[in-house]
Amino acid sequence: MSAAAIRNFSIFLVVLVLIDLYAYKGVNTALANHSLVLRRIVRYLYWIISLGILAVMVWTVISMGNSQERRDHSYVFSLVALFLLFFLPKLVIVTFHGLDDILHLGRWIWGKLLPGAPEVSGETMGRANFLSQLGLIASAVPFAAVLYGVTKGRRKFNVARVRIDSPGLPEAFNGLRIVQISDLHLGSYGDDLSIARNGVDLINAESPDLLLFTGDMVNDYADEAERFIPVFAEAQARMGKYSILGNHDYSDYVKWDDASAKRANLEKLTGFHRDMGFKLLLDEHILLERDGSRIGLLGVQNWGRRFQQYGDLDKAIYGTDQLPFRILMSHDPTHWEEKVLGTGIDLTLSGHTHGAQFGVRLNGVVYSPAQWVYKHWAGLYAEGTQKLYVNRGFGFIGFPGRVGMPPEITVFELHRA
């Protein structure tokens, strides 16, 4: 590790220890009226867990800090989950206990500044500790949310059904069923094939005409996908399976010894697409034929406002102007607003955002941190006759779970309006 990295990690640890100390003070305050035995048990458990997590973090950074190939994503992501499981509740406790301390400080200042003001009684001070007690109770919410996300949330697929109406759709394609999946991130699963198998079973249950995969098969390395080849090879679609690349598929986020090794990695990954039964579209289009009618399916390489801009839309679109209906696969939804609008492409399918893997439903509306970053982050959007659908993703990355934002398999049914 570089000197700067060591310094930054040391500062990070100091901040964590300070949060731990203050959060423990809040826990101790909340349990002030409970038995000494209970407080001792809580103290031992609190510090065993906190120091244990810190020790694992330090060991991980030391053992992996000099490695250029961090391929064990499942281990690192599991550590992230463990950290968030206990860190987020501490932030809640710190917030409520901070308000509690501010209230106590305000009472103390009030008593000092106003001559003759009555002293705050111990009973009143005890009632003020209600905020710390409330914080301890409220901390169970993020704990339960993270626990659900990594155990159940990432496994419970949402099969989203979307009807697309278009006056330009040929009658022969009326009722065409398309299944879209996106953002597999197969390196996040470790040796667990069960989620992928469940997803493929759900795909096949829909009996799609087309299966379209809109990028990010892996996190960084082609090897991550190899064990999943037999699973996704079982996915069936009557008119074929087609795919594109996402920003992670190029392996731009890791250091390679030389450019040839990086190219070999991408070539290996494109071979895995073929082994799974997908036709990989690289800035190109194909014609889909049915009963003498044709529509276009276009696929571009990744193009994003803040990410790699490898895609060549002009190349993919060339020769398709006379087609009555065109579907574009483009991984990053910012491509739609920056380049696709105005081209007349009828339906664009994207992914990339994952819906931030977190959402909260209030009054029937889902809110997510993704909407702070992306104008189009999940679901169906329209500008004039052009439509965009942003899939919420099949897998996960970073945090190995999903909370209020389940993995998605999208089923489109096209209709001539």
C-alpha positions in Angstrom: 0.0 0.0 0.0 1.1 3.5 -0.7 1.8 6.0 2.1 -1.3 8.0 1.1 -3.5 4.9 1.3 -2.1 4.0 4.7 -2.8 7.5 5.9 -6.3 7.6 4.6 -7.1 4.1 6.0 -5.7 5.2 9.4 -7.9 8.3 9.5 -10.9 6.1 8.5 -10.1 3.7 11.5 -9.8 6.7 13.9 -13.2 8.0 12.8 -14.7 4.5 13.2 -13.3 4.2 16.7 -14.7 7.6 17.7 -18.1 6.7 16.4 -17.9 3.4 18.3 -17.0 5.2 21.6 -19.8 7.7 21.2 -22.3 5.1 20.1 -21.4 3.0 23.2 -22.0 6.0 25.4 -25.5 6.3 23.9 -26.1 2.6 24.5 -24.9 2.9 28.1 -27.1 6.0 28.6 -30.2 4.2 27.2 -29.6 1.2 29.6 -28.8 3.4 32.6 -31.9 2.2 34.5 -31.4 -1.5 33.8 -29.5 -4.0 35.8 -25.7 -4.1 36.1 -25.6 -7.6 34.7 -27.4 -6.6 31.5 -25.2 -3.6 31.0 -22.1 -5.8 31.4 -23.4 -8.3 28.9 -24.2 -5.6 26.4 -20.7 -4.0 27.0 -18.9 -7.2 26.3 -20.9 -8.1 23.2 -20.6 -4.5 21.9 -16.9 -4.4 22.1 -16.3 -8.0 21.0 -18.3 -7.4 17.8 -16.8 -3.9 17.2 -13.2 -4.8 17.8 -13.7 -8.1 15.8 -14.9 -6.2 12.7 -12.1 -3.7 13.0 -9.6 -6.5 13.2 -11.0 -8.2 10.2 -10.9 -5.0 8.2 -7.3 -4.3 9.1 -6.3 -7.9 8.3 -8.1 -7.7 4.9 -6.5 -4.5 3.9 -3.0 -5.8 4.9 -3.4 -9.1 3.2 -5.0 -7.8 0.0 -3.4 -4.3 -0.1 -0.6 -5.4 -2.4 -2.7 -7.6 -4.6 -3.4 -6.3 -8.1 -6.1 -9.0 -8.7 -8.8 -8.8 -6.1 -11.0 -11.5 -7.6 -12.7 -12.7 -4.4 -15.5 -10.2 -4.6 -17.9 -12.4 -2.6 -15.6 -12.2 0.4 -15.0 -8.5 0.2 -18.8 -7.8 -0.3 -19.6 -10.1 2.6 -17.3 -7.9 4.7 -19.1 -4.8 3.5 -22.4 -6.4 4.6 -21.1 -7.3 8.0 -19.7 -3.7 8.4 -23.0 -2.1 7.4 -25.0 -4.5 9.6 -23.5 -3.1 12.7 -22.3 0.4 11.5 -25.6 1.8 10.3 -27.4 1.1 13.7 -24.5 2.9 15.4 -25.1 6.0 13.3 -28.7 6.0 14.4 -27.7 5.7 18.0 -25.1 8.5 17.6 -27.8 10.8 16.1 -30.3 10.3 18.8 -27.8 10.3 21.6 -26.3 13.5 20.1 -29.7 15.1 20.3 -30.0 13.8 23.9 -26.6 15.4 24.8 -27.6 18.7 23.1 -30.8 18.7 25.2 -28.9 18.2 28.4 -26.4 20.9 27.4 -29.2 23.3 26.7 -30.8 22.6 30.1 -27.4 23.2 31.8 -26.8 26.5 29.9 -30.3 27.6 30.8 -29.7 27.0 34.4 -26.4 28.9 34.4 -27.6 31.9 32.4 -30.8 32.6 34.2 -30.3 33.5 37.9 -32.6 31.7 40.2 -33.6 29.1 37.6 -34.6 25.8 39.2 -32.0 23.1 39.0 -32.8 20.2 36.7 -33.9 17.3 38.7 -32.5 13.8 38.2 -36.0 12.7 37.3 -36.3 15.3 34.5 -32.8 14.3 33.3 -33.9 10.7 33.3 -36.9 11.6 31.1 -34.5 13.5 28.7 -32.6 10.2 28.3 -35.7 9.0 26.4 -34.0 10.1 23.2 -31.1 7.7 23.7 -33.5 4.9 24.5 -35.5 5.8 21.3 -32.3 5.7 19.3 -31.4 2.3 20.6 -34.9 1.0 19.5 -34.7 2.8 16.2 -31.3 1.2 15.5 -33.0 -2.1 15.0 -34.5 -0.8 11.7 -31.3 -0.5 9.6 -30.0 -3.8 11.3 -33.1 -5.6 10.1 -33.1 -4.0 6.7 -29.5 -5.0 6.0 -30.0 -8.5 7.3 -33.1 -9.0 5.1 -31.3 -7.5 2.1 -28.4 -10.0 2.2 -30.5 -13.1 3.1 -33.8 -12.7 1.3 -33.8 -9.4 -0.6 -31.2 -10.4 -3.2 -33.0 -13.7 -3.9 -36.6 -12.6 -4.4 -37.0 -11.6 -8.1 -39.6 -9.2 -9.2 -41.0 -10.2 -12.6 -42.0 -6.8 -14.0 -44.6 -6.9 -16.8 -44.5 -4.0 -19.2 -46.8 -3.4 -22.2 -45.4 -1.4 -25.1 -47.8 0.0 -27.6 -46.6 1.4 -31.0 -48.4 2.2 -34.2 -45.3 1.3 -36.2 -45.1 -2.2 -35.0 -45.9 -4.7 -37.8 -49.0 -6.8 -37.2 -46.8 -9.9 -37.4 -45.0 -8.9 -34.3 -48.1 -8.0 -32.3 -47.9 -9.8 -29.0 -44.1 -10.4 -29.2 -42.8 -11.3 -25.8 -39.3 -10.1 -24.8 -37.5 -10.8 -21.5 -34.8 -8.4 -20.5 -32.2 -9.1 -17.8 -29.3 -6.8 -16.9 -26.3 -6.5 -14.6 -25.6 -10.1 -13.7 -22.4 -9.3 -11.9 -21.6 -13.0 -11.6 -18.4 -12.4 -9.6 -20.5 -11.3 -6.6 -22.0 -14.7 -6.0 -18.9 -16.8 -5.1 -19.8 -20.5 -5.5 -23.6 -19.9 -5.1 -25.4 -20.9 -8.3 -28.8 -21.0 -6.7 -29.9 -17.4 -7.4 -28.9 -17.6 -11.1 -30.7 -21.0 -11.4 -33.8 -19.5 -9.9 -33.6 -16.5 -12.3 -33.2 -18.8 -15.3 -36.2 -20.9 -14.2 -38.3 -17.7 -14.0 -37.1 -16.6 -17.5 -38.1 -20.0 -19.0 -41.5 -19.9 -17.3 -42.3 -16.8 -19.4 -41.7 -18.6 -22.7 -40.1 -15.5 -24.3 -39.7 -14.9 -28.0 -36.5 -13.0 -27.3 -34.1 -12.9 -24.4 -32.1 -9.7 -24.2 -29.2 -9.2 -21.8 -28.1 -5.5 -21.4 -24.6 -5.8 -20.0 -22.3 -6.2 -17.0 -21.9 -10.0 -17.0 -19.0 -9.7 -14.5 -17.5 -7.3 -12.1 -14.0 -7.2 -13.6 -12.7 -10.6 -14.8 -14.0 -13.1 -17.4 -13.3 -16.0 -15.0 -16.1 -14.9 -12.8 -18.6 -16.1 -15.3 -17.2 -19.5 -16.2 -19.0 -21.6 -13.6 -22.3 -20.0 -14.6 -22.1 -21.0 -18.3 -24.2 -24.1 -18.0 -26.8 -22.3 -16.0 -27.5 -19.5 -18.5 -27.1 -21.8 -21.4 -30.4 -23.3 -20.2 -32.3 -20.1 -20.8 -34.5 -20.4 -23.8 -36.0 -18.0 -26.3 -37.7 -18.9 -29.6 -36.2 -16.2 -31.7 -32.8 -16.0 -30.0 -30.8 -14.6 -27.2 -28.8 -11.4 -27.7 -26.5 -9.4 -25.4 -24.3 -6.3 -25.2 -21.4 -5.3 -22.9 -21.6 -3.0 -19.8 -19.0 -0.8 -18.3 -17.7 -3.5 -15.9 -17.2 -6.0 -18.7 -14.2 -4.1 -20.1 -12.2 -4.7 -16.9 -11.2 -1.0 -16.8 -11.3 -0.8 -13.1 -8.4 -3.1 -12.3 -4.7 -2.9 -13.1 -3.3 -5.2 -15.8 0.3 -6.0 -16.4 0.0 -5.3 -20.1 -2.6 -4.4 -22.7 -2.5 -7.9 -24.3 -3.7 -9.6 -21.0 -6.6 -7.2 -20.8 -7.6 -7.8 -24.4 -7.4 -11.6 -23.8 -9.7 -11.2 -20.8 -12.3 -9.4 -23.0 -12.0 -12.0 -25.7 -12.5 -14.7 -23.2 -15.6 -13.0 -21.9 -17.1 -12.6 -25.4 -16.6 -16.3 -25.8 -18.6 -16.9 -22.7 -21.5 -14.9 -24.1 -21.4 -17.3 -27.1 -21.1 -20.4 -24.8 -24.2 -19.2 -22.9 -26.1 -19.0 -26.2 -26.0 -15.2 -26.6 -25.3 -13.4 -29.8 -23.2 -10.4 -28.7 -24.0 -7.2 -30.6 -21.0 -4.8 -30.8 -22.3 -1.6 -32.4 -24.3 -3.5 -34.9 -27.9 -4.5 -35.7 -29.7 -7.6 -36.9 -33.1 -8.0 -38.6 -35.8 -10.0 -36.8 -38.2 -11.6 -39.3 -41.7 -12.9 -38.7 -44.3 -13.8 -41.4 -42.5 -11.7 -43.9 -42.2 -8.6 -41.7 -39.0 -7.2 -40.2 -38.0 -5.1 -37.2 -34.5 -4.1 -36.1 -32.6 -5.1 -33.0 -29.6 -2.9 -32.3 -26.8 -3.3 -29.7 -24.1 -0.8 -28.8 -21.1 -1.0 -26.6 -21.1 0.9 -23.3 -21.7 4.7 -23.6 -22.3 6.7 -20.5 -22.1 10.3 -19.5 -19.8 9.6 -16.6 -18.5 6.2 -17.8 -16.7 4.7 -20.8 -17.9 6.0 -24.2 -17.0 3.1 -26.4 -20.3 2.7 -28.2 -20.8 3.9 -31.8 -24.6 4.5 -32.2 -24.2 5.8 -35.8 -22.6 2.5 -36.8 -25.3 0.4 -35.2 -28.1 2.4 -36.6 -26.8 2.6 -40.2 -29.1 1.0 -42.6 -32.1 0.7 -40.3 -33.9 4.0 -41.1 -36.6 2.3 -43.2 -37.5 -0.3 -40.5 -41.0 0.3 -39.0 -39.8 -0.6 -35.4 -36.4 -0.6 -33.8 -35.2 -1.8 -30.4 -31.9 -0.7 -29.0 -29.9 -2.3 -26.3 -27.6 0.2 -24.5 -26.3 -0.4 -21.0 -26.2 3.1 -19.6 -29.5 5.1 -19.6 -27.7 8.4 -19.9 -27.0 7.3 -23.5 -30.7 7.7 -24.3 -30.9 11.3 -23.2 -27.6 12.3 -24.7 -27.6 10.4 -28.1 -30.6 8.3 -28.7 -33.4 10.9 -28.4 -34.0 12.3 -31.9 -33.0 9.2 -33.7 -36.5 7.7 -33.9 -35.5 4.5 -32.2 -38.8 3.2 -30.7 -37.6 1.3 -27.6 -34.3 1.5 -25.7 -33.5 -1.1 -23.0 -30.9 -0.2 -20.4 -29.7 -1.2 -16.9 -26.6 0.0 -15.0 -28.2 1.8 -12.1 -29.4 -1.2 -10.1 -32.0 1.1 -8.6 -29.1 1.7 -6.1 -30.2 -1.7 -4.7 -32.2 0.3 -2.2 -35.7 1.8 -2.2 -38.4 3.0 0.1 -42.1 2.9 -0.9 -44.2 5.9 0.4 -47.8 6.4 -0.7 -47.3 4.1 -3.6 -44.1 5.8 -4.9 -40.6 4.2 -4.6 -37.8 6.6 -3.7 -34.2 5.6 -4.1 -30.7 7.2 -3.9 -30.4 6.4 -7.6 -32.7 9.3 -8.5 -30.2 11.7 -7.1 -27.6 10.5 -9.7 -29.7 9.6 -12.7 -32.6 11.3 -14.4 -33.8 7.9 -15.7 -33.0 5.3 -13.1 -35.7 2.6 -13.1 -38.8 1.7 -15.0 -40.4 3.1 -18.2 -39.9 6.6 -19.6 -41.1 8.3 -22.8 -40.3 11.3 -24.9 -42.7 11.7 -27.7 -42.8 8.3 -29.5 -39.5 7.1 -28.1 -39.4 5.0 -25.0 -36.7 3.9 -22.5 -36.9 1.1 -20.0 -34.3 0.9 -17.2 -34.0 -2.6 -15.7 -33.2 -2.7 -12.0 -30.7 -5.4 -12.4 -30.4 -9.2 -11.8 -27.4 -9.2 -9.4 -25.6 -6.8 -7.1 -22.2 -5.2 -6.5 -20.6 -3.6 -3.5 -23.4 -4.3 -1.0 -24.3 -8.0 -1.4 -28.0 -7.5 -1.0 -31.1 -5.6 -2.0 -33.5 -3.6 0.3 -36.8 -2.5 -1.2 -35.3 -2.8 -4.7 -35.6 -6.5 -5.7 -33.7 -8.0 -8.5 -35.7 -7.7 -11.7 -36.6 -9.8 -14.7 -38.6 -7.7 -17.1 -41.2 -9.2 -19.5 -42.3 -6.9 -22.4 -45.2 -7.5 -24.6 -45.3 -5.5 -27.8 -48.6 -4.4 -29.3 -49.6 -2.6 -32.4 -51.5 0.4 -31.1 
